[in-house]
């Protein structure tokens, strides 16, 4: 028989291995606590949506729709479907479909995988994970400030420093139209300085030219007409009030007049959190989206953060990944000891302890090697001699400081094993 080809995962779609799970769990638990403290309730939407949802919501002339979506035709019914590249459109679709705003505004949050077909690189993958919050039905700058403060609390609770906030206002549609016309005229007069991507966007989406990463175009972009020059009194008042609210809570920020978001549905406030040259979180106000997707017009704002990028910051900040998989490791040898070990493990789990019961046989030396590797604080040792005497041996695998090889051990009655283990753990914490 010929050797089978070794299969590998799809490029840019990564496995999350058990060693990484504690860091993911710490991030997810912190996020859930923060969301709860601000009154946000979790919503779970499908990974697959109708393609037209993203075309209508995100915009046809965006990189996501033009180049990055994983879209396919359903072989059974011919429907055009897409793996979600972001979740805001899906959350809004769900809110409309289930009449969630009928009885007032809603604060919702989500987490899960997203999919974009782009060149994989550090912090940018084809399957990536996001956390997001959507405040649906809230019109004022106070809601904008709240979602920004929610982000700041997450960074604080995760122990992250060096995360910078940039904000801007995109104004309203008529103001953006006037700015758009001015941008087209300006870039038309300087067409010889535009790269191919900018020339392609010139008439379809000139605002995105301002977000170019081409260093040769930076001076041209810097001198382009600024949207703030076209904002009316109401848009300016909204932006000024947002800044006042942030300053009142000592949240530092930089006004970046070139800051735009890559999705068509934004208006008024936009913001990004930046660290180590990467945008780790972005959001803003998207009042037009609910009506664009067929609902009754209602204001909204929110954000999304990239989990993989935040995890990189957590690692850089020295967040240690806890290798421990259990509190207690049960070591045993002999037929009678195996039955007693199974009974002991179940009763310890009844007491809310995390327990690994050794399986697969082997001598005590090999079993203790696995016990040490498990990260357990304590080993329960059972041999046929101990079982015949109605006893078990407790062996401390770690000291109170977590150092391996504490060396202490004690014999305890099997009838009081659970209490003895609980006392041993409690007295050494």
C-alpha positions in Angstrom: 0.0 0.0 0.0 1.4 3.4 -1.0 1.9 6.0 1.7 -0.9 8.4 2.0 -0.3 12.1 1.4 0.1 14.1 4.7 -2.8 16.5 4.8 -2.5 20.1 6.1 -4.9 22.8 7.0 -5.9 25.5 4.5 -3.3 28.3 4.3 -4.4 31.2 6.6 -6.9 29.1 8.5 -5.1 28.1 11.7 -5.6 25.5 14.4 -5.9 26.8 17.9 -4.0 24.2 20.0 -4.6 23.3 23.6 -1.5 25.2 24.8 -3.1 28.4 23.4 -6.5 27.8 24.9 -5.9 29.4 28.4 -4.9 32.7 26.7 -8.0 32.6 24.5 -10.2 31.8 27.5 -8.8 34.7 29.5 -9.5 37.1 26.6 -13.0 35.7 26.1 -13.9 35.7 29.8 -12.7 39.3 30.2 -14.7 40.4 27.2 -17.8 38.7 28.5 -17.4 40.3 31.9 -17.0 43.8 30.3 -20.0 43.3 28.0 -22.1 42.3 30.9 -21.1 45.3 32.9 -22.3 47.6 30.2 -25.6 45.8 29.7 -24.7 44.1 26.4 -26.4 40.7 25.6 -24.8 38.1 23.4 -26.2 37.3 20.0 -25.1 34.4 17.8 -25.7 34.7 14.0 -24.9 32.1 11.2 -21.5 31.9 9.6 -23.2 31.7 6.2 -25.4 34.6 4.9 -26.9 35.6 1.6 -24.2 37.3 -0.5 -26.5 40.2 -1.2 -26.5 41.1 2.5 -22.8 42.1 2.3 -23.0 43.6 -1.1 -25.9 45.9 0.0 -24.5 46.5 3.5 -20.7 46.7 3.0 -20.8 48.2 -0.5 -20.0 46.9 -3.9 -16.9 49.0 -4.4 -15.0 47.8 -1.3 -12.0 45.5 -1.1 -14.1 43.0 0.9 -16.8 42.6 -1.7 -14.6 43.0 -4.7 -11.8 40.7 -3.8 -12.0 39.1 -0.3 -15.3 37.3 0.2 -15.6 33.5 0.2 -18.8 33.2 -1.9 -20.4 30.2 -3.6 -23.6 29.0 -5.2 -25.7 26.5 -3.1 -25.8 23.4 -5.3 -29.3 22.5 -4.0 -31.2 25.7 -4.6 -28.9 28.0 -6.5 -28.7 30.6 -3.8 -25.7 32.9 -3.7 -24.1 32.5 -0.2 -21.1 33.9 1.5 -19.0 33.0 4.6 -19.4 36.1 6.7 -16.4 38.6 6.3 -17.8 40.7 9.2 -20.7 40.4 11.6 -22.3 43.9 11.8 -24.5 43.3 8.7 -25.6 39.9 10.1 -26.5 41.3 13.5 -28.5 44.1 11.9 -30.2 41.6 9.6 -31.2 39.5 12.6 -32.5 42.5 14.5 -34.7 43.5 11.6 -35.9 39.9 10.9 -36.9 39.3 14.5 -38.3 42.8 15.2 -35.8 43.3 18.0 -36.1 47.1 18.0 -39.9 47.0 18.4 -39.7 47.5 22.1 -36.7 49.9 22.2 -33.0 50.1 21.6 -30.7 47.0 22.1 -27.1 46.5 23.2 -25.8 43.3 21.5 -22.4 41.7 21.3 -20.9 38.7 19.4 -17.8 36.7 18.9 -16.8 34.1 16.3 -14.9 33.4 13.2 -14.9 35.6 10.1 -13.5 34.8 6.6 -11.7 37.0 4.1 -9.6 35.8 1.2 -6.5 37.9 1.5 -2.7 37.2 1.7 -2.0 35.7 5.1 0.5 37.6 7.3 1.0 38.3 11.0 -2.2 39.4 12.5 -4.2 38.9 9.3 -5.6 35.5 8.4 -8.2 34.0 6.1 -10.1 32.7 9.0 -9.9 35.1 11.9 -11.9 35.8 15.0 -13.6 39.0 16.1 -15.4 40.3 19.1 -17.9 43.1 18.4 -20.6 45.2 20.1 -23.6 46.9 18.4 -25.7 49.6 20.1 -28.8 49.6 18.0 -31.3 52.5 18.3 -29.1 55.0 20.1 -28.6 58.3 18.4 -26.4 60.5 20.5 -22.6 60.9 21.0 -23.1 59.4 24.5 -23.6 56.0 22.8 -20.4 56.6 20.7 -18.5 57.4 23.9 -19.9 54.4 25.7 -18.6 51.9 23.1 -15.2 53.6 23.2 -15.1 53.4 27.0 -16.1 49.8 26.8 -13.0 49.2 24.7 -10.8 51.1 27.1 -12.1 49.0 30.0 -11.2 45.8 28.1 -7.6 47.0 27.5 -7.3 47.9 31.2 -8.7 44.6 32.3 -6.4 42.7 30.0 -3.4 44.6 31.2 -2.6 46.1 27.8 -0.7 49.4 27.5 0.3 51.4 24.5 -3.1 51.1 22.8 -3.8 54.5 21.1 -7.2 55.9 20.2 -7.7 57.8 16.9 -11.1 59.4 16.2 -12.7 61.3 13.3 -16.1 62.4 12.0 -17.3 61.4 8.5 -20.3 63.7 8.8 -23.5 63.0 7.0 -24.2 61.8 3.4 -24.6 65.3 1.9 -21.4 66.5 3.6 -19.5 63.5 2.3 -20.9 64.1 -1.2 -19.5 67.6 -1.2 -16.2 66.3 0.1 -16.2 63.5 -2.5 -16.6 65.9 -5.3 -13.8 68.0 -4.0 -11.6 64.9 -3.6 -12.3 63.8 -7.2 -11.4 67.2 -8.6 -8.2 67.3 -6.5 -7.0 63.8 -7.5 -8.0 64.4 -11.2 -5.7 67.4 -11.1 -2.9 65.1 -9.8 -3.6 61.9 -11.7 0.1 61.5 -12.7 0.9 60.9 -9.0 -1.8 58.2 -8.4 -0.9 54.5 -8.3 -3.1 52.0 -10.2 -5.2 51.2 -7.1 -6.0 54.9 -6.6 -6.9 55.4 -10.2 -9.3 52.5 -10.0 -10.9 54.0 -6.9 -11.0 57.6 -8.2 -14.6 57.7 -9.3 -16.0 54.7 -7.4 -14.7 55.3 -3.9 -12.2 58.2 -3.7 -12.4 58.4 0.1 -10.5 55.1 0.3 -7.6 56.7 -1.5 -7.0 58.6 1.7 -6.3 55.2 3.4 -3.5 54.3 1.0 -0.4 52.6 2.4 1.7 53.7 -0.6 4.4 55.9 0.9 4.9 57.7 -2.4 1.4 59.1 -2.2 1.5 60.3 1.4 2.3 63.9 0.7 -0.4 64.0 -2.0 -3.0 62.6 0.4 -1.9 64.9 3.2 -2.7 67.9 1.1 -6.1 66.6 -0.1 -9.3 68.4 1.0 -10.2 67.4 4.5 -13.7 66.2 5.4 -13.8 68.4 8.5 -13.9 71.4 6.1 -17.3 70.2 4.8 -19.0 69.3 8.1 -22.2 71.2 9.0 -23.1 72.6 12.5 -24.9 69.4 13.7 -22.1 67.1 12.7 -19.5 69.3 14.3 -21.6 69.6 17.5 -21.9 65.8 17.6 -18.1 65.4 17.3 -17.3 68.1 19.8 -19.6 66.5 22.4 -18.0 63.1 21.9 -14.6 64.7 22.6 -15.9 66.3 25.7 -17.3 63.1 27.0 -14.0 61.2 26.4 -12.0 64.0 28.1 -14.4 63.9 31.1 -13.3 60.2 31.6 -9.6 60.9 30.9 -9.5 58.8 27.8 -6.7 60.2 25.6 -7.3 60.4 21.9 -5.9 61.8 18.6 -8.1 63.4 16.0 -7.0 61.9 12.7 -8.7 63.8 9.9 -7.6 61.0 7.4 -9.2 58.2 9.3 -11.8 56.4 7.3 -13.4 53.0 7.7 -13.4 50.5 4.8 -17.2 49.9 4.9 -19.8 52.1 3.2 -22.3 52.2 6.0 -20.4 54.5 8.4 -21.4 58.1 9.2 -20.4 60.7 11.9 -18.1 59.1 14.4 -15.4 56.7 13.3 -12.5 55.4 15.5 -9.7 53.0 15.6 -7.5 51.6 18.4 -3.9 51.2 17.2 -0.9 49.3 18.8 2.5 48.4 17.3 1.5 49.9 14.0 -1.6 47.6 13.6 -5.3 48.5 14.0 -6.6 46.1 16.6 -10.1 47.5 16.9 -12.3 49.8 14.8 -15.8 51.1 14.7 -18.1 54.0 14.7 -21.6 55.1 13.9 -23.6 53.6 11.1 -27.0 55.2 11.2 -27.9 54.4 7.5 -27.4 50.6 7.7 -30.6 49.4 9.3 -32.7 51.2 6.6 -30.2 50.0 3.9 -31.0 46.4 4.9 -34.7 46.8 4.8 -35.6 47.9 8.3 -37.2 51.0 9.7 -34.6 53.8 9.9 -32.8 53.7 13.3 -29.4 54.9 14.5 -26.6 52.6 15.5 -23.0 52.4 16.5 -20.5 49.7 17.4 -17.1 48.2 17.0 -15.2 45.0 16.2 -11.8 43.9 17.5 -9.5 41.3 16.0 -8.9 38.6 18.6 -5.7 37.3 17.1 -4.2 40.8 17.1 -5.2 41.4 20.8 -3.7 38.0 21.7 -0.4 39.1 20.2 -0.4 42.1 22.5 -1.3 40.0 25.5 1.7 37.7 24.8 4.0 40.7 24.3 2.7 42.1 27.6 3.9 39.0 29.4 0.6 37.2 29.8 1.6 33.7 30.7 -0.3 30.7 29.4 -1.3 28.5 32.3 -0.2 25.0 31.3 -2.3 23.4 34.1 -5.0 21.1 32.9 -6.2 19.9 36.3 -6.0 20.3 40.1 -5.4 16.6 40.8 -3.8 13.7 38.9 -4.8 10.2 40.0 -2.0 7.7 39.8 -2.8 4.0 40.2 -1.4 0.4 39.7 -3.2 -2.9 40.1 -6.7 -4.1 39.4 -8.2 -3.2 42.7 -6.4 0.2 42.6 -7.9 0.9 39.2 -11.5 0.5 40.5 -10.7 2.7 43.6 -9.0 5.3 41.4 -12.1 5.6 39.1 -14.3 6.0 42.2 -11.9 8.6 43.7 -11.7 10.6 40.5 -15.5 10.8 40.2 -16.0 11.8 43.8 -13.3 14.5 43.5 -15.1 15.8 40.4 -18.3 15.9 42.4 -16.5 18.3 44.7 -15.9 20.7 41.7 -12.2 19.7 41.3 -10.5 19.2 37.9 -9.1 15.7 37.8 -7.1 13.7 35.3 -7.3 10.0 35.9 -4.3 8.2 34.4 -5.2 5.8 31.6 -3.2 3.4 29.6 -1.2 1.5 32.3 2.5 1.9 32.9 4.6 2.0 36.0 4.5 4.6 38.7 7.6 6.4 37.3 6.0 6.9 33.9 2.7 7.9 35.5 4.4 10.5 37.7 6.1 12.0 34.7 2.7 12.6 33.1 1.4 13.9 36.4 4.2 16.5 36.5 3.5 17.5 32.9 -0.2 17.9 33.6 0.4 21.0 35.8 -1.6 19.4 38.7 -0.9 20.6 42.2 -1.5 17.3 43.8 -1.3 13.6 42.9 -3.5 11.0 44.5 -1.6 7.7 44.5 -3.4 4.3 44.7 -1.8 0.9 44.7 -3.3 -2.4 45.7 -1.5 -2.2 49.1 -3.0 1.3 49.8 -6.5 0.1 48.8 -6.2 -3.0 51.0 -5.4 -0.7 53.9 -8.3 1.6 53.0 -5.9 4.5 52.3 -4.4 6.7 49.6 -1.2 8.7 49.3 -1.3 12.4 48.6 1.8 13.7 46.9 2.4 17.4 46.4 3.7 18.0 42.9 4.2 21.7 43.3 4.8 24.2 46.1 2.5 27.1 46.9 4.6 29.2 44.4 4.0 26.7 41.6 7.5 25.3 41.7 7.7 21.7 40.5 8.9 19.0 42.9 7.6 20.0 46.3 8.3 16.4 47.5 5.8 16.3 50.4 3.5 13.3 50.8 1.0 11.9 53.3 -1.2 8.9 53.8 -4.9 9.6 54.3 -8.0 7.4 54.7 -9.9 6.7 51.5 -13.2 7.4 53.3 -12.0 11.0 53.8 -10.1 11.5 50.6 -12.2 14.3 49.1 -11.9 16.4 52.3 -8.2 15.7 52.6 -7.6 16.8 49.0 -9.6 20.0 49.4 -7.8 20.8 52.7 -4.4 20.2 51.1 -5.2 22.5 48.2 -6.8 25.2 50.3 -3.9 25.3 52.9 -1.2 25.7 50.2 -2.8 28.4 48.1 
